[in-house]
C-alpha cells in the first residue's frame, strides 16, 4: 500500500511475462500445497483472493496485489527473490 495525501492506494504488480505466476505455481507444488489450501491460508491472513484468481495469477493472465504477493510468500515459506526471479 502507498499512502498519498492521506489516501491509501493498493499497488498492483504487473506480470508482463508470467514469471511470477509460474514461480508461485512451482514453489506451491514443490511444497505440496494445493490451490484451495493456499487460498484458505491466505483467507486466514485476511487476504482476499479466490481460487479462480489464483489460477489466473499462476497462468500469468492476472496481475496481483502487493498484499497478495506478501501473503503468498509467507505461506509458501519462500523469499521475494524466488518469486520474482
Number of C-alpha atoms within 10 A of each C-alpha: 12 10 9 8 6 7 9 10 10 12 12 14 15 14 17 11 11 17 17 25 24 17 16 23 21 14 18 20 13 10 11 11 14 13 18 13 12 20 22 17 17 20 14 10 11 12 18 13 16 16 15 12 16 21 15 16 21 22 18 19 16 18 18 22 17 14 17 18 19 14 20 22 19 14 16 18 11 14 12 13 8 12 19 14 8
